[in-house]
Amino acid sequence: MNETQVGTPQVATPVEPTRPAKILMVAMKYVPDVGGIETHVKEVAARLNARPEFDVTVLTTDISQTRPKFEVIDGVRTLRVAAYPRSKDYYFAPDIYRQIVGGDWDLVHQQGIHTAVPPVAMLAAARARIPYAVTFHTGGHSLGHRNAL
């Protein structure tokens, strides 16, 4: 052993505070739309974002293409991207991919599986090597081919 290790008290180096974990919650719809998933995401995002260890952003779609592309709701940054087709419930939103791959996210949390948005979000997260989680929010669909999707 050298002298530094024997009998010399070591002073702990202060640990720099780490930045909050950047969580991207992806939801097909979000407030002001009304529904179970919309309410769940709003409540969970606001509660997580209120904690200093988390920095939450919600990424959602706007099939009307009339809502603000960015706004803060209950302290949570909300990003909206256009979705197509406007008249169907199985829409997709290509900018979901760009927002995920182009962001600095620590975790992507996909909420729901009812449209083409979730596969795009999961593909983007996988390609960007960002861990992701999926909360299903469903009991299934009455149409077999919709369940298969």
DSSP file (Angstrom, degrees, kcal/mol; ACC not computed):
  #  RESIDUE AA STRUCTURE BP1 BP2  ACC     N-H-->O    O-->H-N    N-H-->O    O-->H-N    TCO  KAPPA ALPHA  PHI   PSI    X-CA   Y-CA   Z-CA
    1    1 A M              0   0    0      0, 0.0     2,-0.2     0, 0.0     0, 0.0   0.000 360.0 360.0 360.0 145.2    0.0    0.0    0.0
    2    2 A N    >>  -     0   0    0      1,-0.1     4,-1.1     0, 0.0     3,-0.9  -0.493 360.0-102.3 -92.5 170.3    1.2    3.5   -0.6
    3    3 A E  T 34 S+     0   0    0      1,-0.3     5,-0.3     2,-0.2    -1,-0.1   0.787 116.4  63.7 -65.0 -28.9    1.1    6.3    1.9
    4    4 A T  T 34 S+     0   0    0      1,-0.2     4,-0.3     3,-0.1    -1,-0.3   0.867 106.5  44.4 -63.6 -34.3   -1.9    7.9    0.4
    5    5 A Q  T <4 S+     0   0    0     -3,-0.9     2,-0.7     2,-0.1    -1,-0.2   0.768 102.7  74.0 -81.7 -25.6   -4.0    4.9    1.2
    6    6 A V  S  < S-     0   0    0     -4,-1.1    -1,-0.1     1,-0.2     0, 0.0  -0.807 119.4 -24.4 -98.6 117.4   -2.7    4.3    4.7
    7    7 A G  S    S+     0   0    0     -2,-0.7    -1,-0.2     1,-0.2    -2,-0.1   0.420  99.1 120.8  72.3  -1.5   -3.9    6.7    7.4
    8    8 A T        -     0   0    0     -4,-0.3    -1,-0.2    -5,-0.3     2,-0.1  -0.851  62.9-129.8 -98.5 117.6   -4.7    9.6    5.1
    9    9 A P        -     0   0    0      0, 0.0     2,-0.5     0, 0.0    -3,-0.0  -0.410  18.7-140.6 -66.0 138.1   -8.4   10.6    5.3
   10   10 A Q        -     0   0    0     -2,-0.1     2,-0.5    -5,-0.1    -5,-0.0  -0.854   7.1-142.9-100.5 132.4  -10.0   10.9    1.9
   11   11 A V        -     0   0    0     -2,-0.5     2,-0.1     1,-0.0     0, 0.0  -0.826  23.5-118.6 -95.7 127.5  -12.4   13.7    1.3
   12   12 A A        -     0   0    0     -2,-0.5     3,-0.0     1,-0.1    -1,-0.0  -0.411  23.9-124.2 -65.8 135.9  -15.4   12.8   -0.8
   13   13 A T        -     0   0    0     -2,-0.1    -1,-0.1     1,-0.1     0, 0.0  -0.672  34.1-107.2 -77.7 130.2  -15.6   14.7   -4.0
   14   14 A P        -     0   0    0      0, 0.0     2,-0.5     0, 0.0    -1,-0.1  -0.327  32.4-124.7 -59.2 138.4  -19.0   16.5   -4.2
   15   15 A V        -     0   0    0      1,-0.0     3,-0.1    -3,-0.0    -3,-0.0  -0.725  20.4-124.2 -87.3 128.6  -21.2   14.8   -6.7
   16   16 A E        -     0   0    0     -2,-0.5     2,-0.1     1,-0.1    -1,-0.0  -0.505  34.6-104.6 -68.4 136.7  -22.6   17.1   -9.4
   17   17 A P        -     0   0    0      0, 0.0     2,-0.2     0, 0.0    -1,-0.1  -0.400  37.1-127.6 -62.2 137.0  -26.3   17.0   -9.5
   18   18 A T        -     0   0    0      1,-0.1     3,-0.1    -2,-0.1    -3,-0.0  -0.497  25.1-103.2 -82.6 156.6  -27.5   15.0  -12.4
   19   19 A R        -     0   0    0     -2,-0.2    -1,-0.1     1,-0.1     3,-0.1  -0.405  46.7 -89.0 -74.6 156.3  -30.0   16.5  -14.8
   20   20 A P        -     0   0    0      0, 0.0     2,-0.3     0, 0.0    34,-0.3  -0.300  48.8 -96.9 -62.8 150.2  -33.6   15.3  -14.6
   21   21 A A  E     -a   54   0A   0     32,-2.7    34,-2.8    -3,-0.1     2,-0.9  -0.549  36.3-132.4 -67.9 126.9  -34.5   12.3  -16.7
   22   22 A K  E     -a   55   0A   0     -2,-0.3    84,-2.9    32,-0.2    85,-1.6  -0.749  28.3-172.5 -89.1 107.9  -36.0   13.5  -20.0
   23   23 A I  E     -ab  56 107A   0     32,-2.1    34,-2.4    -2,-0.9     2,-0.6  -0.875  12.4-160.3-106.3 128.8  -39.2   11.5  -20.5
   24   24 A L  E     -ab  57 108A   0     83,-2.8    85,-3.2    -2,-0.5     2,-0.6  -0.939   6.4-161.7-107.1 113.4  -41.2   11.7  -23.7
   25   25 A M  E     -ab  58 109A   0     32,-2.9    34,-3.0    -2,-0.6     2,-0.5  -0.858   7.9-157.9 -94.4 121.8  -44.8   10.5  -23.3
   26   26 A V  E     +ab  59 110A   0     83,-2.4    85,-3.4    -2,-0.6     2,-0.4  -0.890  17.0 170.9-105.4 124.9  -46.3    9.7  -26.6
   27   27 A A  E     -ab  60 111A   0     32,-2.4    34,-0.6    -2,-0.5    85,-0.1  -0.996  36.7-139.2-134.8 138.0  -50.1    9.7  -26.9
   28   28 A M  S    S+     0   0    0     83,-0.7    33,-1.0    -2,-0.4     2,-0.3   0.912  95.0  14.4 -61.0 -41.8  -52.3    9.5  -29.9
   29   29 A K  S    S+     0   0    0     31,-0.1     2,-0.3    -3,-0.1    -1,-0.1  -0.935  71.0 175.2-132.1 156.8  -54.6   12.1  -28.4
   30   30 A Y    >   -     0   0    0     -2,-0.3     3,-2.1    31,-0.3     8,-0.1  -0.942  37.7 -23.9-152.8 166.3  -54.2   14.5  -25.5
   31   31 A V  T 3  S+     0   0    0      7,-0.4     3,-0.1     1,-0.4    42,-0.0  -0.243 115.5  44.1 -54.0 139.9  -56.1   17.3  -23.8
   32   32 A P  T 3  S+     0   0    0      0, 0.0    -1,-0.4     0, 0.0    -3,-0.0  -0.974 105.2  83.3 -84.8   1.1  -58.2   19.2  -24.8
   33   33 A D  S <  S-     0   0    0     -3,-2.1     2,-0.5     1,-0.1    -4,-0.0  -0.383  80.5-133.4 -60.3 148.4  -59.5   15.9  -26.2
   34   34 A V        +     0   0    0     -3,-0.1     2,-0.3     4,-0.1     3,-0.1  -0.910  49.5  99.6-113.9 131.4  -61.5   14.0  -23.6
   35   35 A G  S  > S-     0   0    0     -2,-0.5     4,-2.4     1,-0.1     5,-0.2  -0.945  76.8 -80.7 172.2 174.5  -61.1   10.4  -22.8
   36   36 A G  H  > S+     0   0    0     -2,-0.3     4,-2.5     2,-0.2     5,-0.2   0.921 124.5  42.7 -63.6 -47.4  -59.5    7.9  -20.5
   37   37 A I  H  > S+     0   0    0      2,-0.2     4,-3.0     1,-0.2     5,-0.3   0.916 113.7  53.0 -67.0 -41.6  -56.0    7.8  -22.0
   38   38 A E  H  > S+     0   0    0      1,-0.2     4,-2.1     2,-0.2    -7,-0.4   0.920 113.1  43.7 -59.2 -44.2  -56.0   11.6  -22.4
   39   39 A T  H  X S+     0   0    0     -4,-2.4     4,-2.5     2,-0.2     5,-0.2   0.919 113.8  50.8 -67.3 -43.9  -56.9   12.1  -18.7
   40   40 A H  H  X S+     0   0    0     -4,-2.5     4,-2.8    -5,-0.2     5,-0.3   0.944 112.1  46.1 -58.7 -50.1  -54.4    9.4  -17.6
   41   41 A V  H  X S+     0   0    0     -4,-3.0     4,-2.8     1,-0.2     5,-0.3   0.911 112.2  51.4 -62.5 -43.0  -51.5   11.0  -19.6
   42   42 A K  H  X S+     0   0    0     -4,-2.1     4,-2.0    -5,-0.3    -1,-0.2   0.933 114.5  42.8 -59.3 -47.0  -52.4   14.5  -18.3
   43   43 A E  H  X S+     0   0    0     -4,-2.5     4,-2.1     2,-0.2    -2,-0.2   0.934 118.1  43.4 -67.3 -47.1  -52.4   13.4  -14.7
   44   44 A V  H  X S+     0   0    0     -4,-2.8     4,-2.8    -5,-0.2     5,-0.3   0.922 113.9  50.8 -67.0 -43.4  -49.3   11.2  -14.8
   45   45 A A  H  X S+     0   0    0     -4,-2.8     4,-2.7    -5,-0.3    -1,-0.2   0.929 112.1  46.8 -60.6 -45.5  -47.3   13.7  -16.9
   46   46 A A  H  X S+     0   0    0     -4,-2.0     4,-1.2    -5,-0.3    -1,-0.2   0.900 114.1  47.4 -64.7 -40.3  -48.1   16.6  -14.5
   47   47 A R  H  < S+     0   0    0     -4,-2.1     4,-0.4     2,-0.2    -2,-0.2   0.913 115.4  44.2 -69.1 -41.9  -47.3   14.5  -11.4
   48   48 A L  H >< S+     0   0    0     -4,-2.8     3,-1.7     1,-0.2     6,-0.3   0.930 111.7  53.6 -65.6 -43.8  -44.0   13.2  -12.8
   49   49 A N  H 3< S+     0   0    0     -4,-2.7    -1,-0.2    -5,-0.3    -2,-0.2   0.754  98.8  64.1 -64.9 -23.9  -43.0   16.6  -14.1
   50   50 A A  T 3< S+     0   0    0     -4,-1.2    -1,-0.3    -5,-0.2    -2,-0.2   0.659  88.1  85.1 -72.9 -15.3  -43.6   18.2  -10.6
   51   51 A R  S X  S-     0   0    0     -3,-1.7     3,-1.7    -4,-0.4    -3,-0.0  -0.703  82.4-132.8 -88.7 138.9  -40.7   16.0   -9.3
   52   52 A P  T 3  S+     0   0    0      0, 0.0    -1,-0.1     0, 0.0    -3,-0.1   0.720 101.4  62.3 -66.2 -19.6  -37.2   17.4   -9.7
   53   53 A E  T 3  S+     0   0    0    -33,-0.1   -32,-2.7    -5,-0.1     2,-0.4   0.500 100.1  62.5 -85.8  -0.8  -35.8   14.1  -11.1
   54   54 A F  E <   -a   21   0A   0     -3,-1.7     2,-0.4    -6,-0.3   -32,-0.2  -0.956  52.8-170.4-128.0 145.1  -38.1   14.2  -14.1
   55   55 A D  E     -a   22   0A   0    -34,-2.8   -32,-2.1    -2,-0.4     2,-0.4  -0.921  24.9-165.5-129.7 103.1  -38.5   16.5  -17.1
   56   56 A V  E     +a   23   0A   0     -2,-0.4    21,-0.9   -34,-0.2     2,-0.4  -0.742  15.1 178.9-103.3 137.0  -41.6   15.4  -19.0
   57   57 A T  E     -ac  24  77A   0    -34,-2.4   -32,-2.9    -2,-0.4     2,-0.5  -0.991  18.7-144.0-127.3 139.7  -42.8   16.3  -22.5
   58   58 A V  E     -ac  25  78A   0     19,-2.9    21,-3.2    -2,-0.4     2,-0.5  -0.917  10.1-164.2-104.3 129.4  -46.0   15.0  -24.1
   59   59 A L  E     +ac  26  79A   0    -34,-3.0   -32,-2.4    -2,-0.5     2,-0.3  -0.964  24.7 156.0-111.2 122.7  -45.8   14.3  -27.9
   60   60 A T  E     -ac  27  80A   0     19,-2.9    21,-2.0    -2,-0.5     2,-0.2  -0.812  35.7-106.1-140.2 176.4  -49.3   13.9  -29.4
   61   61 A T  E     - c   0  81A   0    -33,-1.0     2,-0.4   -34,-0.6   -31,-0.3  -0.670  11.1-155.0-106.9 162.7  -51.1   14.2  -32.7
   62   62 A D  E     + c   0  82A   0     19,-2.2    21,-0.9    -2,-0.2     3,-0.4  -0.828  11.3 177.8-136.3  95.6  -53.6   16.8  -34.0
   63   63 A I  S    S+     0   0    0     -2,-0.4    -1,-0.1     1,-0.2    19,-0.1   0.781  86.0  54.4 -71.1 -23.4  -55.9   15.4  -36.7
   64   64 A S  S    S-     0   0    0     -3,-0.1    -1,-0.2    18,-0.0    18,-0.1   0.764  93.2-148.7 -76.0 -24.9  -57.7   18.7  -36.9
   65   65 A Q  S    S+     0   0    0     -3,-0.4    -2,-0.1    16,-0.1    17,-0.1   0.833  71.9 100.7  55.8  36.3  -54.4   20.5  -37.6
   66   66 A T        +     0   0    0      2,-0.1    -1,-0.1     3,-0.0     3,-0.1   0.475  55.0  92.0-120.6 -11.2  -55.8   23.6  -35.8
   67   67 A R  S    S-     0   0    0      1,-0.1    13,-0.1     2,-0.0    -5,-0.0  -0.436  89.5 -82.9 -87.7 160.7  -54.2   23.3  -32.4
   68   68 A P        -     0   0    0      0, 0.0    -1,-0.1     0, 0.0     3,-0.1  -0.327  28.4-138.7 -60.6 140.9  -50.9   24.9  -31.3
   69   69 A K  S    S+     0   0    0      1,-0.2    11,-2.5    10,-0.1     2,-0.4   0.763  91.0  23.6 -70.5 -24.4  -47.9   22.9  -32.3
   70   70 A F  E    S+D   79   0A   0      9,-0.2     2,-0.3     2,-0.0    -1,-0.2  -0.995  72.1 142.4-142.6 135.3  -46.4   23.7  -28.9
   71   71 A E  E     -D   78   0A   0      7,-1.8     7,-2.7    -2,-0.4     2,-0.5  -0.970  42.8-117.0-159.6 165.5  -48.0   24.7  -25.6
   72   72 A V  E     -D   77   0A   0     -2,-0.3     2,-0.5     5,-0.2     5,-0.2  -0.944  27.1-173.1-110.1 124.2  -47.5   24.1  -21.8
   73   73 A I  E >  S-D   76   0A   0      3,-2.6     3,-2.1    -2,-0.5    -2,-0.0  -0.976  74.2 -18.7-120.8 119.8  -50.4   22.3  -20.1
   74   74 A D  T 3  S-     0   0    0     -2,-0.5    -1,-0.2     1,-0.3     3,-0.1   0.856 129.5 -52.1  50.8  39.2  -50.2   22.1  -16.3
   75   75 A G  T 3  S+     0   0    0      1,-0.2     2,-0.5    -3,-0.0    -1,-0.3   0.454 114.5 119.1  82.2   1.0  -46.5   22.8  -16.5
   76   76 A V  E <   - D   0  73A   0     -3,-2.1    -3,-2.6   -21,-0.1    -1,-0.2  -0.878  66.3-123.6-106.1 126.1  -45.9   20.0  -19.0
   77   77 A R  E     -cD  57  72A   0    -21,-0.9   -19,-2.9    -2,-0.5     2,-0.5  -0.446  29.1-161.5 -63.1 135.2  -44.5   20.9  -22.5
   78   78 A T  E     -cD  58  71A   0     -7,-2.7    -7,-1.8   -21,-0.2     2,-0.4  -0.985   8.0-168.6-127.1 124.1  -46.8   19.6  -25.2
   79   79 A L  E     -cD  59  70A   0    -21,-3.2   -19,-2.9    -2,-0.5     2,-0.4  -0.926   6.5-164.1-110.7 134.6  -45.8   19.0  -28.8
   80   80 A R  E     -c   60   0A   0    -11,-2.5     2,-0.3    -2,-0.4   -19,-0.2  -0.959   5.0-173.1-121.3 139.0  -48.4   18.3  -31.5
   81   81 A V  E     -c   61   0A   0    -21,-2.0   -19,-2.2    -2,-0.4   -16,-0.1  -0.921  33.8 -94.9-125.5 154.2  -47.8   16.9  -34.9
   82   82 A A  E     -c   62   0A   0     -2,-0.3    13,-0.4   -21,-0.2     2,-0.3  -0.322  37.3-158.0 -66.7 147.5  -50.2   16.5  -37.8
   83   83 A A        -     0   0    0    -21,-0.9    10,-0.2    10,-0.1     8,-0.1  -0.960  14.9-113.1-129.4 148.5  -51.9   13.1  -38.3
   84   84 A Y  B    S+F   92   0B   0      8,-2.8     8,-3.0    -2,-0.3     2,-0.1  -0.955  81.4  28.3-136.5 151.8  -53.5   11.6  -41.4
   85   85 A P    >   -     0   0    0      0, 0.0     3,-1.0     0, 0.0     6,-0.2   0.706  65.2-157.6 -74.7 155.0  -56.1   10.7  -42.6
   86   86 A R  T 3  S+     0   0    0      1,-0.2    -2,-0.1    -2,-0.1   -23,-0.1   0.786  87.3  52.8 -67.2 -28.7  -58.3   13.2  -40.7
   87   87 A S  T 3  S+     0   0    0      2,-0.0     2,-0.3   -24,-0.0    -1,-0.2   0.399  99.4  70.2 -94.1   2.9  -61.4   11.2  -41.1
   88   88 A K    <   -     0   0    0     -3,-1.0     3,-0.4     1,-0.1     0, 0.0  -0.790  67.4-140.0-120.4 161.6  -60.2    7.8  -39.7
   89   89 A D  S    S+     0   0    0     -2,-0.3    -1,-0.1     1,-0.2    -3,-0.0   0.413  96.6  67.1 -98.8   1.7  -59.3    6.5  -36.3
   90   90 A Y  S    S+     0   0    0     25,-0.1    26,-0.2    26,-0.1    -1,-0.2  -0.004  76.4 150.8-106.4  28.3  -56.3    4.4  -37.5
   91   91 A Y        -     0   0    0     -3,-0.4    25,-2.0    -6,-0.2    26,-0.5   0.061  33.4-146.2 -60.6 165.4  -54.3    7.5  -38.5
   92   92 A F  B     -F   84   0B   0     -8,-3.0    -8,-2.8    24,-0.2    25,-0.1  -0.900   3.5-153.6-129.2 162.5  -50.5    7.9  -38.6
   93   93 A A    >   -     0   0    0     -2,-0.3     3,-1.9   -10,-0.2     4,-0.5  -0.833   2.2-168.0-140.4  96.0  -48.2   10.8  -37.9
   94   94 A P  T >> S+     0   0    0      0, 0.0     4,-0.9     0, 0.0     3,-0.9   0.786  84.9  65.5 -59.3 -28.8  -44.8   10.7  -39.7
   95   95 A D  H 3> S+     0   0    0    -13,-0.4     4,-2.5     1,-0.2     5,-0.2   0.652  83.6  76.0 -71.8 -11.9  -43.4   13.6  -37.6
   96   96 A I  H <> S+     0   0    0     -3,-1.9     4,-2.0     2,-0.2    -1,-0.2   0.941  95.8  50.0 -56.7 -46.2  -43.6   11.4  -34.5
   97   97 A Y  H <> S+     0   0    0     -3,-0.9     4,-2.8    -4,-0.5     5,-0.3   0.941 111.3  46.9 -58.4 -50.3  -40.5    9.6  -35.8
   98   98 A R  H  X S+     0   0    0     -4,-0.9     4,-2.3     1,-0.2    -1,-0.2   0.885 110.3  52.4 -62.8 -40.2  -38.6   12.8  -36.4
   99   99 A Q  H  < S+     0   0    0     -4,-2.5     4,-0.4     2,-0.2    -1,-0.2   0.880 114.5  42.6 -64.4 -37.6  -39.5   14.2  -33.0
  100  100 A I  H >< S+     0   0    0     -4,-2.0     3,-1.0    -5,-0.2     5,-0.4   0.955 118.2  42.4 -74.6 -50.5  -38.2   11.1  -31.2
  101  101 A V  H 3< S+     0   0    0     -4,-2.8    -2,-0.2     1,-0.2    -3,-0.2   0.852 117.1  48.6 -65.6 -34.1  -35.1   10.6  -33.2
  102  102 A G  T 3< S+     0   0    0     -4,-2.3    -1,-0.2    -5,-0.3    -2,-0.2   0.485 100.4  85.6 -85.7  -2.7  -34.2   14.3  -33.2
  103  103 A G  S <  S-     0   0    0     -3,-1.0     2,-0.2    -4,-0.4    -3,-0.1  -0.358  78.6-124.5 -95.5 176.2  -34.8   14.7  -29.4
  104  104 A D        +     0   0    0     -2,-0.1     2,-0.2     0, 0.0   -82,-0.2  -0.500  51.6 160.0-114.5  58.1  -32.5   14.2  -26.4
  105  105 A W        -     0   0    0     -5,-0.4   -82,-0.2    -2,-0.2     3,-0.1  -0.568  36.5-165.8 -90.3 144.7  -34.8   11.7  -24.6
  106  106 A D  S    S+     0   0    0    -84,-2.9     2,-0.3     1,-0.3   -83,-0.2   0.697  82.8  11.9 -92.8 -26.0  -33.8    9.3  -21.9
  107  107 A L  E     -b   23   0A   0    -85,-1.6   -83,-2.8    23,-0.1     2,-0.5  -0.976  60.4-152.6-153.3 136.5  -37.1    7.3  -22.1
  108  108 A V  E     -be  24 132A   0     23,-2.2    25,-2.3    -2,-0.3     2,-0.6  -0.963  13.7-166.6-108.3 124.6  -40.0    7.2  -24.5
  109  109 A H  E     -be  25 133A   0    -85,-3.2   -83,-2.4    -2,-0.5     2,-0.4  -0.909   7.0-156.1-116.2 103.7  -43.2    6.1  -22.9
  110  110 A Q  E     -be  26 134A   0     23,-2.9    25,-2.7    -2,-0.6     2,-0.6  -0.656   5.0-154.4 -80.8 127.3  -45.9    5.2  -25.5
  111  111 A Q  E     -be  27 135A   0    -85,-3.4   -83,-0.7    -2,-0.4    25,-0.2  -0.914  57.5  -9.9-106.5 114.8  -49.4    5.4  -24.2
  112  112 A G        -     0   0    0     23,-3.6    25,-0.2    -2,-0.6    23,-0.1   0.043  54.7-129.8  85.9 164.4  -52.0    3.2  -25.9
  113  113 A I        +     0   0    0     23,-0.6    -1,-0.1    24,-0.1    23,-0.1   0.052  65.5 115.1-138.9  26.0  -51.8    1.1  -29.0
  114  114 A H  S    S+     0   0    0     22,-0.1     2,-0.2    23,-0.1    -2,-0.1   0.488  73.8  28.3 -88.3  -4.5  -54.9    2.2  -31.0
  115  115 A T  S    S-     0   0    0    -25,-0.1   -23,-0.1    -3,-0.0   -25,-0.1  -0.672  94.4 -86.5-136.5-170.4  -53.4    3.8  -34.1
  116  116 A A  S  > S+     0   0    0    -25,-2.0     4,-1.3    -2,-0.2   -24,-0.2   0.484 106.7  87.3 -81.5  -2.6  -50.3    3.6  -36.3
  117  117 A V  H  > S+     0   0    0    -26,-0.5     4,-2.6     1,-0.2     5,-0.2   0.939  80.7  55.6 -63.0 -48.5  -48.6    6.0  -34.0
  118  118 A P  H  > S+     0   0    0      0, 0.0     4,-2.9     0, 0.0     5,-0.3   0.906 105.9  48.7 -57.5 -46.2  -47.3    3.4  -31.5
  119  119 A P  H  > S+     0   0    0      0, 0.0     4,-2.5     0, 0.0     5,-0.2   0.903 113.6  48.6 -60.6 -36.7  -45.3    1.3  -34.0
  120  120 A V  H  X S+     0   0    0     -4,-1.3     4,-2.6     2,-0.2     5,-0.2   0.924 112.5  48.2 -65.9 -43.3  -43.7    4.5  -35.4
  121  121 A A  H  X S+     0   0    0     -4,-2.6     4,-2.5     2,-0.2     5,-0.2   0.920 113.6  46.5 -63.2 -44.1  -42.8    5.7  -31.9
  122  122 A M  H  X S+     0   0    0     -4,-2.9     4,-2.6    -5,-0.2    -1,-0.2   0.905 112.7  49.9 -66.6 -40.5  -41.3    2.3  -30.9
  123  123 A L  H  X S+     0   0    0     -4,-2.5     4,-2.8    -5,-0.3     5,-0.2   0.929 111.9  48.5 -61.9 -45.0  -39.4    2.1  -34.2
  124  124 A A  H  X S+     0   0    0     -4,-2.6     4,-2.2     2,-0.2    -2,-0.2   0.928 112.5  47.7 -61.9 -45.1  -38.0    5.6  -33.8
  125  125 A A  H  <>S+     0   0    0     -4,-2.5     5,-3.1     2,-0.2     4,-0.4   0.923 113.3  48.3 -62.5 -43.5  -37.0    4.9  -30.2
  126  126 A A  H ><5S+     0   0    0     -4,-2.6     3,-1.1     3,-0.2    -2,-0.2   0.928 112.6  47.8 -62.9 -45.0  -35.3    1.6  -31.1
  127  127 A R  H 3<5S+     0   0    0     -4,-2.8    -1,-0.2     1,-0.3    -2,-0.2   0.853 114.3  46.5 -65.1 -33.9  -33.5    3.2  -34.0
  128  128 A A  T 3<5S-     0   0    0     -4,-2.2    -1,-0.3    -5,-0.2    -2,-0.2   0.443 113.0-121.5 -86.4   0.5  -32.3    6.0  -31.8
  129  129 A R  T < 5 +     0   0    0     -3,-1.1    -3,-0.2    -4,-0.4    -2,-0.1   0.884  62.4 146.5  59.4  41.6  -31.3    3.5  -29.1
  130  130 A I      < -     0   0    0     -5,-3.1    -1,-0.2    -6,-0.2    -2,-0.1  -0.928  52.8-117.2-105.8 127.8  -33.7    5.1  -26.6
  131  131 A P        -     0   0    0      0, 0.0   -23,-2.2     0, 0.0     2,-0.3  -0.338  38.6-168.9 -60.0 145.1  -35.3    2.8  -24.1
  132  132 A Y  E     -e  108   0A   0    -25,-0.2     2,-0.3   -23,-0.1   -23,-0.2  -0.976  16.2-161.9-139.3 155.7  -39.0    2.7  -24.4
  133  133 A A  E     -e  109   0A   0    -25,-2.3   -23,-2.9    -2,-0.3     2,-0.4  -0.941   9.8-149.4-130.1 152.8  -42.0    1.4  -22.5
  134  134 A V  E     -e  110   0A   0     -2,-0.3     2,-0.6   -25,-0.2   -23,-0.2  -0.991   4.9-164.2-127.2 129.0  -45.6    0.8  -23.7
  135  135 A T  E     -e  111   0A   0    -25,-2.7   -23,-3.6    -2,-0.4    -2,-0.0  -0.969  12.4-157.0-108.6 120.2  -48.8    1.1  -21.6
  136  136 A F        -     0   0    0     -2,-0.6   -23,-0.6   -25,-0.2    -1,-0.1   0.875   7.1-170.7 -73.0 -41.7  -51.5   -0.7  -23.6
  137  137 A H        +     0   0    0    -25,-0.2     2,-0.3     1,-0.2   -24,-0.1   0.882  50.4 102.5  54.4  43.4  -54.7    1.0  -22.1
  138  138 A T        -     0   0    0      1,-0.1    -1,-0.2   -26,-0.1     3,-0.1  -0.998  60.2-159.6-154.3 155.0  -57.0   -1.5  -23.9
  139  139 A G  S    S-     0   0    0      1,-0.5     2,-0.2    -2,-0.3    -1,-0.1   0.220  70.5 -93.4-111.0   7.5  -59.1   -4.6  -23.5
  140  140 A G        -     0   0    0      6,-0.0    -1,-0.5     7,-0.0     2,-0.3  -0.560  41.6 -81.5 109.8-176.6  -58.9   -5.2  -27.2
  141  141 A H        -     0   0    0     -2,-0.2     6,-0.1     2,-0.2    -3,-0.0  -0.906  24.9-124.2-128.0 154.3  -61.0   -4.4  -30.2
  142  142 A S  S    S+     0   0    0     -2,-0.3     2,-0.5     4,-0.1    -1,-0.1   0.700  94.3  75.1 -73.5 -18.8  -64.2   -6.0  -31.6
  143  143 A L  S  > S-     0   0    0      1,-0.1     4,-1.8     2,-0.0     3,-0.5  -0.840  74.6-145.5 -98.8 128.1  -62.6   -6.5  -35.0
  144  144 A G  H  > S+     0   0    0     -2,-0.5     4,-2.3     1,-0.2     5,-0.2   0.882  98.3  53.1 -56.9 -43.9  -60.0   -9.3  -35.3
  145  145 A H  H  > S+     0   0    0      1,-0.2     4,-1.6     2,-0.2    -1,-0.2   0.824 107.1  53.3 -67.3 -28.1  -57.8   -7.5  -37.8
  146  146 A R  H  4 S+     0   0    0     -3,-0.5    -1,-0.2     2,-0.2    -2,-0.2   0.884 108.5  49.6 -70.5 -37.6  -57.6   -4.4  -35.5
  147  147 A N  H  < S+     0   0    0     -4,-1.8    -2,-0.2     1,-0.2    -1,-0.2   0.903 107.9  54.6 -64.7 -39.7  -56.5   -6.7  -32.6
  148  148 A A  H  <        0   0    0     -4,-2.3    -1,-0.2     1,-0.3    -2,-0.2   0.886 360.0 360.0 -61.7 -38.6  -53.8   -8.2  -34.9
  149  149 A L     <        0   0    0     -4,-1.6    -1,-0.3    -5,-0.2    -2,-0.2   0.514 360.0 360.0 -64.8 360.0  -52.5   -4.7  -35.7
